[in-house]
Amino acid sequence: MQGDSGGPLNCNVGGRWVVHGVTSFGSSLGCNTYRKPTVFSRVSNYISWMNSIMG
């Protein structure tokens, strides 16, 4: 796989862009390809870990 692995999934929340996920893997044919979904890791699951290593 090549391409957007690690790229952000940003959502507009109350007028602010917030990172909700990072690309884990997806199709080399592009995003949202039929029967080949892009898979994201949920950033909020890693907040405690990120804070602990930035510390």
C-alpha distance matrix in Angstrom:
0.0 3.8 6.8 9.0 8.2 11.9 13.3 16.6 18.0 21.5 24.5 28.0 30.5 34.1 33.4 31.0 27.2 25.9 22.5 22.0 18.4 15.2 11.7 10.4 7.4 7.5 7.3 6.1 9.9 10.9 12.5 15.0 14.1 16.8 16.2 12.5 13.3 11.6 12.5 14.4 16.4 20.0 21.3 24.9 24.3 23.8 26.6 29.0 26.7 25.9 29.6 30.5 28.4 29.5 33.0
3.8 0.0 3.7 6.8 7.2 10.7 11.6 15.2 17.0 20.2 23.5 26.7 29.5 32.9 31.8 29.4 25.6 24.6 21.3 21.5 18.1 14.7 11.5 11.3 8.9 8.8 8.7 6.4 10.0 10.2 12.1 15.3 14.8 18.1 18.1 14.5 14.8 12.5 13.8 15.1 17.1 20.5 21.2 24.9 24.8 24.0 26.4 29.1 26.8 25.4 29.0 30.2 27.9 28.5 32.1
6.8 3.7 0.0 3.8 6.0 9.0 8.8 12.3 14.2 17.1 20.4 23.5 26.4 29.7 28.4 26.1 22.3 21.6 18.6 19.1 16.0 12.7 9.9 10.8 9.0 8.6 8.9 7.0 9.7 8.6 10.0 13.6 13.9 17.5 18.1 14.5 14.2 11.4 13.1 13.8 16.1 19.0 19.5 23.2 23.7 22.9 24.9 27.9 25.9 24.2 27.6 29.2 27.1 27.2 30.9
9.0 6.8 3.8 0.0 3.8 6.1 5.1 8.6 10.6 13.5 16.9 20.0 22.8 26.2 25.0 22.6 18.8 17.9 14.8 15.3 12.3 9.2 6.7 8.6 7.8 8.0 9.6 9.1 11.3 9.1 9.1 12.5 13.8 17.4 18.0 14.4 13.0 9.7 10.9 10.8 13.0 15.7 16.0 19.7 20.4 19.7 21.6 24.7 23.0 21.2 24.6 26.4 24.5 24.5 28.2
8.2 7.2 6.0 3.8 0.0 3.8 5.5 8.8 10.9 14.3 17.6 21.0 23.3 26.9 26.1 23.4 19.7 18.1 14.6 14.6 11.1 7.5 4.9 5.6 5.7 7.6 10.2 10.4 13.3 11.6 11.2 14.0 15.3 18.5 18.3 14.6 13.1 9.6 9.5 9.1 10.5 13.6 14.0 17.8 17.9 17.0 19.3 22.1 20.2 18.7 22.3 23.8 21.9 22.4 26.0
11.9 10.7 9.0 6.1 3.8 0.0 3.8 6.5 9.4 12.3 15.8 19.1 21.1 24.6 23.9 20.9 17.2 15.3 11.7 12.2 9.0 5.2 4.8 6.3 8.3 10.7 13.7 14.1 16.7 14.5 13.4 16.1 18.0 21.1 21.0 17.4 15.3 11.5 10.6 8.8 9.2 11.7 11.2 15.0 15.4 14.1 16.0 18.9 17.0 15.2 18.7 20.4 18.6 18.8 22.4
13.3 11.6 8.8 5.1 5.5 3.8 0.0 3.8 6.9 9.5 13.2 16.3 18.7 22.1 21.0 18.2 14.4 13.2 10.0 11.0 8.4 5.4 5.3 8.4 9.7 10.9 13.6 13.9 15.8 13.0 11.5 14.4 16.7 20.0 20.5 17.2 14.8 11.1 11.1 9.2 10.5 12.3 11.7 15.4 16.6 15.7 17.1 20.4 19.1 16.9 20.0 22.3 20.7 20.3 23.9
16.6 15.2 12.3 8.6 8.8 6.5 3.8 0.0 3.8 5.9 9.6 12.7 14.9 18.3 17.5 14.7 10.9 9.5 6.3 7.6 5.8 4.5 6.3 9.9 11.8 12.8 15.7 16.7 18.1 14.8 12.5 14.7 17.7 20.7 21.2 18.3 15.3 11.8 11.4 8.7 9.7 10.3 9.4 12.8 14.7 14.2 15.0 18.6 18.0 15.7 18.5 21.2 20.1 19.5 22.8
18.0 17.0 14.2 10.6 10.9 9.4 6.9 3.8 0.0 3.8 6.7 10.3 12.5 16.2 15.7 13.4 9.8 8.4 5.8 5.7 4.8 5.7 7.1 10.6 12.3 12.7 15.6 17.2 18.0 14.5 11.5 12.8 16.2 18.8 19.4 17.0 13.6 10.5 10.2 7.7 9.3 9.2 9.3 12.1 14.3 14.7 15.5 19.2 19.2 17.4 19.9 22.7 22.3 21.8 24.9
21.5 20.2 17.1 13.5 14.3 12.3 9.5 5.9 3.8 0.0 3.8 6.8 9.3 12.7 12.0 9.7 6.1 5.4 4.5 5.8 7.2 8.8 10.8 14.3 16.1 16.3 19.0 20.4 20.9 17.2 14.2 15.3 18.9 21.4 22.4 20.2 16.8 14.0 13.9 11.2 12.3 11.2 10.6 12.6 15.5 16.0 15.8 19.7 20.2 18.0 19.9 23.2 23.0 21.9 24.8
24.5 23.5 20.4 16.9 17.6 15.8 13.2 9.6 6.7 3.8 0.0 3.8 6.1 9.6 9.5 8.1 5.5 5.4 6.5 6.6 9.2 11.8 13.8 17.0 18.7 18.7 21.2 23.0 23.0 19.4 16.0 16.3 20.1 22.1 23.1 21.5 17.9 15.7 15.6 13.1 14.1 12.3 12.1 13.1 16.3 17.4 16.9 20.7 21.8 19.9 21.4 24.8 25.1 24.0 26.6
28.0 26.7 23.5 20.0 21.0 19.1 16.3 12.7 10.3 6.8 3.8 0.0 3.8 6.4 5.8 5.4 4.5 6.3 9.0 9.8 12.8 15.3 17.4 20.7 22.4 22.2 24.6 26.2 26.0 22.2 18.9 19.2 22.9 24.9 26.2 24.8 21.3 19.3 19.3 16.9 17.8 15.7 15.1 15.5 19.0 20.1 19.0 22.6 24.1 22.1 23.1 26.6 27.1 25.6 27.9
30.5 29.5 26.4 22.8 23.3 21.1 18.7 14.9 12.5 9.3 6.1 3.8 0.0 3.8 5.5 5.2 6.2 6.7 9.9 10.2 13.8 16.9 19.4 22.4 24.4 24.6 27.2 29.1 29.0 25.4 21.9 21.9 25.7 27.4 28.3 27.1 23.4 21.5 21.0 18.2 18.5 15.7 15.0 14.5 18.1 19.4 17.9 21.3 23.3 21.5 22.0 25.6 26.6 25.1 27.0
34.1 32.9 29.7 26.2 26.9 24.6 22.1 18.3 16.2 12.7 9.6 6.4 3.8 0.0 3.8 5.6 8.3 9.7 13.3 13.9 17.5 20.5 23.1 26.1 28.2 28.3 30.8 32.5 32.3 28.6 25.2 25.1 28.9 30.5 31.7 30.6 27.0 25.1 24.7 22.0 22.2 19.4 18.5 17.6 21.3 22.5 20.6 23.7 26.0 24.1 24.1 27.8 28.9 27.1 28.8
33.4 31.8 28.4 25.0 26.1 23.9 21.0 17.5 15.7 12.0 9.5 5.8 5.5 3.8 0.0 3.8 6.8 9.5 13.1 14.6 17.9 20.4 22.8 26.2 28.0 27.9 30.2 31.5 31.3 27.5 24.4 24.7 28.4 30.4 31.9 30.6 27.1 25.1 25.1 22.5 23.0 20.5 19.3 19.2 22.9 23.7 21.8 25.1 27.0 24.7 24.9 28.6 29.3 27.3 29.1
31.0 29.4 26.1 22.6 23.4 20.9 18.2 14.7 13.4 9.7 8.1 5.4 5.2 5.6 3.8 0.0 3.8 6.2 9.9 12.0 15.2 17.5 20.3 23.6 25.7 26.0 28.6 29.8 29.9 26.2 23.2 23.9 27.6 29.8 31.1 29.4 25.9 23.5 23.2 20.2 20.4 18.0 16.3 16.4 20.1 20.5 18.5 21.9 23.6 21.1 21.3 25.1 25.7 23.5 25.5
27.2 25.6 22.3 18.8 19.7 17.2 14.4 10.9 9.8 6.1 5.5 4.5 6.2 8.3 6.8 3.8 0.0 3.8 6.9 9.3 12.1 14.0 16.6 20.0 22.0 22.4 24.9 26.1 26.4 22.6 19.7 20.7 24.4 26.8 28.0 26.1 22.7 20.0 19.8 16.9 17.3 15.4 13.8 14.6 18.2 18.4 17.0 20.6 21.9 19.3 20.2 23.8 24.0 22.1 24.5
25.9 24.6 21.6 17.9 18.1 15.3 13.2 9.5 8.4 5.4 5.4 6.3 6.7 9.7 9.5 6.2 3.8 0.0 3.8 6.1 9.2 11.6 14.7 17.7 20.2 21.1 24.0 25.5 26.2 22.6 19.5 20.5 24.1 26.4 27.1 25.1 21.5 18.7 17.8 14.5 14.3 12.0 10.2 10.8 14.5 14.7 13.3 17.0 18.3 15.9 16.9 20.5 20.9 19.3 21.7
22.5 21.3 18.6 14.8 14.6 11.7 10.0 6.3 5.8 4.5 6.5 9.0 9.9 13.3 13.1 9.9 6.9 3.8 0.0 3.8 5.8 7.9 11.1 14.1 16.7 17.9 21.0 22.5 23.6 20.2 17.3 18.5 22.0 24.5 24.9 22.5 19.0 15.8 14.7 11.3 10.9 9.1 7.2 9.0 12.2 12.1 11.5 15.4 16.0 13.7 15.5 18.8 18.7 17.7 20.5
22.0 21.5 19.1 15.3 14.6 12.2 11.0 7.6 5.7 5.8 6.6 9.8 10.2 13.9 14.6 12.0 9.3 6.1 3.8 0.0 3.8 7.3 10.3 12.7 15.4 16.6 19.9 22.0 23.0 19.8 16.6 17.1 20.6 22.6 22.6 20.5 16.8 14.1 12.4 8.9 8.5 6.1 5.5 7.0 9.9 10.9 11.1 14.8 15.6 14.2 16.1 19.1 19.5 19.1 21.7
18.4 18.1 16.0 12.3 11.1 9.0 8.4 5.8 4.8 7.2 9.2 12.8 13.8 17.5 17.9 15.2 12.1 9.2 5.8 3.8 0.0 3.8 6.7 8.9 11.8 13.3 16.8 18.9 20.3 17.3 14.4 15.3 18.4 20.7 20.4 17.8 14.4 11.2 9.3 5.6 5.3 4.6 4.9 7.9 9.6 10.2 11.5 15.1 15.0 13.8 16.5 19.0 18.8 18.9 21.9
15.2 14.7 12.7 9.2 7.5 5.2 5.4 4.5 5.7 8.8 11.8 15.3 16.9 20.5 20.4 17.5 14.0 11.6 7.9 7.3 3.8 0.0 3.8 6.3 9.2 11.3 14.8 16.3 18.2 15.5 13.2 14.9 17.6 20.2 19.9 16.9 13.8 10.3 8.5 5.3 5.4 6.9 6.8 10.5 11.5 11.1 12.9 16.2 15.3 13.8 17.0 19.1 18.3 18.5 21.8
11.7 11.5 9.9 6.7 4.9 4.8 5.3 6.3 7.1 10.8 13.8 17.4 19.4 23.1 22.8 20.3 16.6 14.7 11.1 10.3 6.7 3.8 0.0 3.8 5.7 7.5 11.0 12.6 14.7 12.3 10.4 12.2 14.5 17.2 16.9 13.6 10.9 7.2 6.1 4.5 6.4 9.2 10.2 13.8 14.2 14.1 16.4 19.5 18.2 17.0 20.4 22.2 21.1 21.6 25.0
10.4 11.3 10.8 8.6 5.6 6.3 8.4 9.9 10.6 14.3 17.0 20.7 22.4 26.1 26.2 23.6 20.0 17.7 14.1 12.7 8.9 6.3 3.8 0.0 3.8 7.1 10.8 12.7 15.2 13.7 12.2 13.7 15.3 17.6 16.5 13.1 10.9 7.7 5.5 5.0 6.1 9.7 11.2 14.6 14.0 13.9 16.9 19.4 17.7 17.2 20.8 22.1 20.9 22.1 25.3
7.4 8.9 9.0 7.8 5.7 8.3 9.7 11.8 12.3 16.1 18.7 22.4 24.4 28.2 28.0 25.7 22.0 20.2 16.7 15.4 11.8 9.2 5.7 3.8 0.0 3.8 7.2 9.2 11.8 10.8 10.0 11.6 12.4 14.8 13.7 10.1 8.7 6.0 5.4 7.1 9.3 12.9 14.7 18.1 17.5 17.7 20.6 23.2 21.5 20.9 24.6 25.8 24.5 25.6 28.9
7.5 8.8 8.6 8.0 7.6 10.7 10.9 12.8 12.7 16.3 18.7 22.2 24.6 28.3 27.9 26.0 22.4 21.1 17.9 16.6 13.3 11.3 7.5 7.1 3.8 0.0 3.8 6.5 8.4 7.5 6.9 8.4 8.7 11.3 10.7 7.0 6.2 4.0 6.0 8.7 11.8 15.0 17.1 20.4 20.2 20.7 23.4 26.3 24.8 24.1 27.6 29.1 27.9 28.7 32.1
7.3 8.7 8.9 9.6 10.2 13.7 13.6 15.7 15.6 19.0 21.2 24.6 27.2 30.8 30.2 28.6 24.9 24.0 21.0 19.9 16.8 14.8 11.0 10.8 7.2 3.8 0.0 3.8 5.1 5.7 6.8 8.2 6.9 9.6 9.5 5.9 7.0 6.6 9.4 12.4 15.6 18.7 20.8 24.0 23.9 24.4 27.1 30.0 28.5 27.7 31.2 32.7 31.3 32.1 35.6
6.1 6.4 7.0 9.1 10.4 14.1 13.9 16.7 17.2 20.4 23.0 26.2 29.1 32.5 31.5 29.8 26.1 25.5 22.5 22.0 18.9 16.3 12.6 12.7 9.2 6.5 3.8 0.0 3.8 5.5 8.2 10.6 9.1 12.1 12.6 9.4 10.7 9.8 12.5 15.0 18.0 21.2 22.8 26.3 26.3 26.4 28.9 31.8 30.0 28.9 32.5 34.0 32.2 32.8 36.4
9.9 10.0 9.7 11.3 13.3 16.7 15.8 18.1 18.0 20.9 23.0 26.0 29.0 32.3 31.3 29.9 26.4 26.2 23.6 23.0 20.3 18.2 14.7 15.2 11.8 8.4 5.1 3.8 0.0 3.8 7.2 8.9 6.7 9.7 11.2 8.7 10.5 10.5 13.9 16.5 20.0 22.8 24.6 27.9 28.2 28.6 31.0 34.1 32.6 31.5 34.9 36.7 35.1 35.5 39.1
10.9 10.2 8.6 9.1 11.6 14.5 13.0 14.8 14.5 17.2 19.4 22.2 25.4 28.6 27.5 26.2 22.6 22.6 20.2 19.8 17.3 15.5 12.3 13.7 10.8 7.5 5.7 5.5 3.8 0.0 3.8 6.6 6.0 9.8 11.7 9.1 9.3 8.6 12.2 14.2 17.8 20.3 21.9 25.1 25.8 26.3 28.4 31.6 30.4 29.0 32.3 34.4 32.9 33.1 36.6
12.5 12.1 10.0 9.1 11.2 13.4 11.5 12.5 11.5 14.2 16.0 18.9 21.9 25.2 24.4 23.2 19.7 19.5 17.3 16.6 14.4 13.2 10.4 12.2 10.0 6.9 6.8 8.2 7.2 3.8 0.0 3.8 5.5 9.1 10.9 8.5 7.3 6.2 9.8 11.6 15.3 17.3 19.1 22.1 23.1 23.8 25.8 29.1 28.3 27.0 30.1 32.3 31.3 31.4 34.8
15.0 15.3 13.6 12.5 14.0 16.1 14.4 14.7 12.8 15.3 16.3 19.2 21.9 25.1 24.7 23.9 20.7 20.5 18.5 17.1 15.3 14.9 12.2 13.7 11.6 8.4 8.2 10.6 8.9 6.6 3.8 0.0 3.8 6.3 8.3 6.9 5.5 6.3 9.8 12.1 15.9 17.6 19.9 22.6 23.4 24.7 26.7 30.0 29.5 28.5 31.6 33.8 33.1 33.3 36.6
14.1 14.8 13.9 13.8 15.3 18.0 16.7 17.7 16.2 18.9 20.1 22.9 25.7 28.9 28.4 27.6 24.4 24.1 22.0 20.6 18.4 17.6 14.5 15.3 12.4 8.7 6.9 9.1 6.7 6.0 5.5 3.8 0.0 3.8 6.3 5.2 6.2 8.0 11.7 14.6 18.3 20.5 22.9 25.7 26.1 27.4 29.7 32.9 32.1 31.2 34.4 36.4 35.5 36.0 39.3
16.8 18.1 17.5 17.4 18.5 21.1 20.0 20.7 18.8 21.4 22.1 24.9 27.4 30.5 30.4 29.8 26.8 26.4 24.5 22.6 20.7 20.2 17.2 17.6 14.8 11.3 9.6 12.1 9.7 9.8 9.1 6.3 3.8 0.0 3.8 5.4 7.1 10.2 13.3 16.5 20.1 22.1 25.0 27.4 27.6 29.3 31.7 34.7 34.1 33.6 36.8 38.7 38.0 38.6 41.9
16.2 18.1 18.1 18.0 18.3 21.0 20.5 21.2 19.4 22.4 23.1 26.2 28.3 31.7 31.9 31.1 28.0 27.1 24.9 22.6 20.4 19.9 16.9 16.5 13.7 10.7 9.5 12.6 11.2 11.7 10.9 8.3 6.3 3.8 0.0 3.8 6.1 9.7 12.0 15.6 18.9 21.1 24.2 26.5 26.3 28.1 30.8 33.6 32.8 32.7 36.0 37.6 37.0 38.0 41.1
12.5 14.5 14.5 14.4 14.6 17.4 17.2 18.3 17.0 20.2 21.5 24.8 27.1 30.6 30.6 29.4 26.1 25.1 22.5 20.5 17.8 16.9 13.6 13.1 10.1 7.0 5.9 9.4 8.7 9.1 8.5 6.9 5.2 5.4 3.8 0.0 3.8 6.7 9.2 12.9 16.2 18.8 21.7 24.4 24.1 25.5 28.2 31.1 30.0 29.7 33.1 34.7 33.9 34.9 38.1
13.3 14.8 14.2 13.0 13.1 15.3 14.8 15.3 13.6 16.8 17.9 21.3 23.4 27.0 27.1 25.9 22.7 21.5 19.0 16.8 14.4 13.8 10.9 10.9 8.7 6.2 7.0 10.7 10.5 9.3 7.3 5.5 6.2 7.1 6.1 3.8 0.0 3.8 6.2 9.6 13.1 15.4 18.3 20.8 20.8 22.3 24.9 27.8 27.1 26.7 30.0 31.7 31.2 32.0 35.2
11.6 12.5 11.4 9.7 9.6 11.5 11.1 11.8 10.5 14.0 15.7 19.3 21.5 25.1 25.1 23.5 20.0 18.7 15.8 14.1 11.2 10.3 7.2 7.7 6.0 4.0 6.6 9.8 10.5 8.6 6.2 6.3 8.0 10.2 9.7 6.7 3.8 0.0 3.8 6.7 10.3 12.8 15.3 18.2 18.4 19.5 22.0 25.0 24.1 23.5 26.8 28.6 27.8 28.5 31.8
12.5 13.8 13.1 10.9 9.5 10.6 11.1 11.4 10.2 13.9 15.6 19.3 21.0 24.7 25.1 23.2 19.8 17.8 14.7 12.4 9.3 8.5 6.1 5.5 5.4 6.0 9.4 12.5 13.9 12.2 9.8 9.8 11.7 13.3 12.0 9.2 6.2 3.8 0.0 3.8 7.0 9.8 12.6 15.3 15.0 16.2 19.0 21.8 20.9 20.6 24.0 25.6 25.0 26.0 29.1
14.4 15.1 13.8 10.8 9.1 8.8 9.2 8.7 7.7 11.2 13.1 16.9 18.2 22.0 22.5 20.2 16.9 14.5 11.3 8.9 5.6 5.3 4.5 5.0 7.1 8.7 12.4 15.0 16.5 14.2 11.6 12.1 14.6 16.5 15.6 12.9 9.6 6.7 3.8 0.0 3.8 6.3 8.9 11.8 11.8 12.9 15.4 18.4 17.6 17.2 20.4 22.2 21.8 22.6 25.7
16.4 17.1 16.1 13.0 10.5 9.2 10.5 9.7 9.3 12.3 14.1 17.8 18.5 22.2 23.0 20.4 17.3 14.3 10.9 8.5 5.3 5.4 6.4 6.1 9.3 11.8 15.6 18.0 20.0 17.8 15.3 15.9 18.3 20.1 18.9 16.2 13.1 10.3 7.0 3.8 0.0 3.8 6.2 9.0 8.3 9.3 12.1 14.8 14.0 13.9 17.1 18.7 18.5 19.7 22.5
20.0 20.5 19.0 15.7 13.6 11.7 12.3 10.3 9.2 11.2 12.3 15.7 15.7 19.4 20.5 18.0 15.4 12.0 9.1 6.1 4.6 6.9 9.2 9.7 12.9 15.0 18.7 21.2 22.8 20.3 17.3 17.6 20.5 22.1 21.1 18.8 15.4 12.8 9.8 6.3 3.8 0.0 3.8 5.6 5.8 7.7 9.8 12.8 12.9 12.9 15.5 17.5 18.0 18.8 21.3
21.3 21.2 19.5 16.0 14.0 11.2 11.7 9.4 9.3 10.6 12.1 15.1 15.0 18.5 19.3 16.3 13.8 10.2 7.2 5.5 4.9 6.8 10.2 11.2 14.7 17.1 20.8 22.8 24.6 21.9 19.1 19.9 22.9 25.0 24.2 21.7 18.3 15.3 12.6 8.9 6.2 3.8 0.0 3.8 5.4 5.5 6.8 10.2 10.4 9.6 12.1 14.5 14.9 15.3 17.9
24.9 24.9 23.2 19.7 17.8 15.0 15.4 12.8 12.1 12.6 13.1 15.5 14.5 17.6 19.2 16.4 14.6 10.8 9.0 7.0 7.9 10.5 13.8 14.6 18.1 20.4 24.0 26.3 27.9 25.1 22.1 22.6 25.7 27.4 26.5 24.4 20.8 18.2 15.3 11.8 9.0 5.6 3.8 0.0 3.8 5.4 5.4 8.5 10.0 9.9 11.4 13.8 15.2 15.6 17.5
24.3 24.8 23.7 20.4 17.9 15.4 16.6 14.7 14.3 15.5 16.3 19.0 18.1 21.3 22.9 20.1 18.2 14.5 12.2 9.9 9.6 11.5 14.2 14.0 17.5 20.2 23.9 26.3 28.2 25.8 23.1 23.4 26.1 27.6 26.3 24.1 20.8 18.4 15.0 11.8 8.3 5.8 5.4 3.8 0.0 3.8 6.0 7.7 8.6 9.8 11.7 13.2 14.6 15.9 17.7
23.8 24.0 22.9 19.7 17.0 14.1 15.7 14.2 14.7 16.0 17.4 20.1 19.4 22.5 23.7 20.5 18.4 14.7 12.1 10.9 10.2 11.1 14.1 13.9 17.7 20.7 24.4 26.4 28.6 26.3 23.8 24.7 27.4 29.3 28.1 25.5 22.3 19.5 16.2 12.9 9.3 7.7 5.5 5.4 3.8 0.0 3.8 5.6 5.3 6.1 8.6 10.0 10.9 12.3 14.4
26.6 26.4 24.9 21.6 19.3 16.0 17.1 15.0 15.5 15.8 16.9 19.0 17.9 20.6 21.8 18.5 17.0 13.3 11.5 11.1 11.5 12.9 16.4 16.9 20.6 23.4 27.1 28.9 31.0 28.4 25.8 26.7 29.7 31.7 30.8 28.2 24.9 22.0 19.0 15.4 12.1 9.8 6.8 5.4 6.0 3.8 0.0 3.8 5.5 5.1 6.1 8.6 10.2 10.6 12.3
29.0 29.1 27.9 24.7 22.1 18.9 20.4 18.6 19.2 19.7 20.7 22.6 21.3 23.7 25.1 21.9 20.6 17.0 15.4 14.8 15.1 16.2 19.5 19.4 23.2 26.3 30.0 31.8 34.1 31.6 29.1 30.0 32.9 34.7 33.6 31.1 27.8 25.0 21.8 18.4 14.8 12.8 10.2 8.5 7.7 5.6 3.8 0.0 3.8 5.5 5.2 6.2 8.9 10.1 10.8
26.7 26.8 25.9 23.0 20.2 17.0 19.1 18.0 19.2 20.2 21.8 24.1 23.3 26.0 27.0 23.6 21.9 18.3 16.0 15.6 15.0 15.3 18.2 17.7 21.5 24.8 28.5 30.0 32.6 30.4 28.3 29.5 32.1 34.1 32.8 30.0 27.1 24.1 20.9 17.6 14.0 12.9 10.4 10.0 8.6 5.3 5.5 3.8 0.0 3.8 5.5 5.1 6.4 8.7 10.1
25.9 25.4 24.2 21.2 18.7 15.2 16.9 15.7 17.4 18.0 19.9 22.1 21.5 24.1 24.7 21.1 19.3 15.9 13.7 14.2 13.8 13.8 17.0 17.2 20.9 24.1 27.7 28.9 31.5 29.0 27.0 28.5 31.2 33.6 32.7 29.7 26.7 23.5 20.6 17.2 13.9 12.9 9.6 9.9 9.8 6.1 5.1 5.5 3.8 0.0 3.8 5.4 5.4 6.2 8.6
29.6 29.0 27.6 24.6 22.3 18.7 20.0 18.5 19.9 19.9 21.4 23.1 22.0 24.1 24.9 21.3 20.2 16.9 15.5 16.1 16.5 17.0 20.4 20.8 24.6 27.6 31.2 32.5 34.9 32.3 30.1 31.6 34.4 36.8 36.0 33.1 30.0 26.8 24.0 20.4 17.1 15.5 12.1 11.4 11.7 8.6 6.1 5.2 5.5 3.8 0.0 3.8 5.6 5.2 6.2
30.5 30.2 29.2 26.4 23.8 20.4 22.3 21.2 22.7 23.2 24.8 26.6 25.6 27.8 28.6 25.1 23.8 20.5 18.8 19.1 19.0 19.1 22.2 22.1 25.8 29.1 32.7 34.0 36.7 34.4 32.3 33.8 36.4 38.7 37.6 34.7 31.7 28.6 25.6 22.2 18.7 17.5 14.5 13.8 13.2 10.0 8.6 6.2 5.1 5.4 3.8 0.0 3.8 5.6 5.4
28.4 27.9 27.1 24.5 21.9 18.6 20.7 20.1 22.3 23.0 25.1 27.1 26.6 28.9 29.3 25.7 24.0 20.9 18.7 19.5 18.8 18.3 21.1 20.9 24.5 27.9 31.3 32.2 35.1 32.9 31.3 33.1 35.5 38.0 37.0 33.9 31.2 27.8 25.0 21.8 18.5 18.0 14.9 15.2 14.6 10.9 10.2 8.9 6.4 5.4 5.6 3.8 0.0 3.8 5.3
29.5 28.5 27.2 24.5 22.4 18.8 20.3 19.5 21.8 21.9 24.0 25.6 25.1 27.1 27.3 23.5 22.1 19.3 17.7 19.1 18.9 18.5 21.6 22.1 25.6 28.7 32.1 32.8 35.5 33.1 31.4 33.3 36.0 38.6 38.0 34.9 32.0 28.5 26.0 22.6 19.7 18.8 15.3 15.6 15.9 12.3 10.6 10.1 8.7 6.2 5.2 5.6 3.8 0.0 3.7
33.0 32.1 30.9 28.2 26.0 22.4 23.9 22.8 24.9 24.8 26.6 27.9 27.0 28.8 29.1 25.5 24.5 21.7 20.5 21.7 21.9 21.8 25.0 25.3 28.9 32.1 35.6 36.4 39.1 36.6 34.8 36.6 39.3 41.9 41.1 38.1 35.2 31.8 29.1 25.7 22.5 21.3 17.9 17.5 17.7 14.4 12.3 10.8 10.1 8.6 6.2 5.4 5.3 3.7 0.0
